[in-house]
Amino acid sequence: MKNAKLICLIGDPVEHSISPIIHNEVFRALNLNYVYLAFKVPPENLVDAVKGLRALGVVGFNVTIPHKVSVMRYLDELSPDAEVVGSVNTVVNRGGRLVGYNTDYLGVMNTFKNLGIRLEGTSVTVLGAGGASRAVVYALVLSGVERVFIVNRTLERAISLVSEFSSKFPNICLTPMSLTMENLREAIQKSHLIINTTSVGMYPRTEESLVPSELLRSDLVVMDIVYNPLETKLLRDAKAKDAKIIDGVGMLVYQAAASFKLWVGIDPPLDLMFKVAYSSLRQLSG
Ligand code: ATR
């Protein structure tokens, strides 16, 4: 590990993350002298953490819950996509300048592309209005979705996401909703696809889901961006109703691959990334 180059993950929590396992496995396989480490950074330490990473001269870092939006103000520059999405999950140190990117939306688009699912003209219920939700909504806009219901615990956040995106993308119909049973019922009734972008259902609170199972149907596609556990309660409930389910590994791996390319300059082996992701998640879920 002499003179290894450092890439980090900052978030809170980060214990659930398997990004270190995936990236380090690829570094090892490709004989690259890099190391990827995760750091738990609570919101009050975010500014100091970014300063520290800058001072250490890291190659770059990933940003996860709950910093994807708040980190932007501490960066020197944003890529055009990160600017439009309004959230950053990947930072690259370009000669001392910290540049923010968003690769989450690529993760979502590639997941659907890989599964052969076309989204043109569909209606979608998105749960959550944070940084991950913004990336998902951007991917839906680029995929030609007709209508998105954004259902969030804090209505104001859904409203501000909608007003920002509506002014940039007038062709898509975006509806903000608060998280109530009636709103969920209305949105899901009118939707072909549900995507959970919140952390609800993530380990260790694996018995939680925002969607009562009675609202799920066999003709729905249900995706959860939570990947630990592999089958969240939402996905288990959807599967029990014969709906098509999509776990969070696709988004995780495709965003990781795009971030890897930004830091290292080469495409990582996707098959190895998927293999490592699934085997470590299966191990974690016993
Ligand atoms: P990220 O950047 O990873 O998306 P975030 O910006 O903190 O993280 O957003 C987390 C999302 O999960 C938000 O939509 C949040 O709802 P609020 O905007 O009301 O905070 C949602 N969320 C987290 N915990 C939740 C819970 N227990 N119930 C409902 N929504 C929850």
Residues whose N, C-alpha, C, O or C-beta is under 5 A from the ligand:
A	BS01	ATR	T64 I65 P66 K68 G128 A129 G130 G131 A132 S133 N152 R153 T154 R157 T197 T198 S199 V200
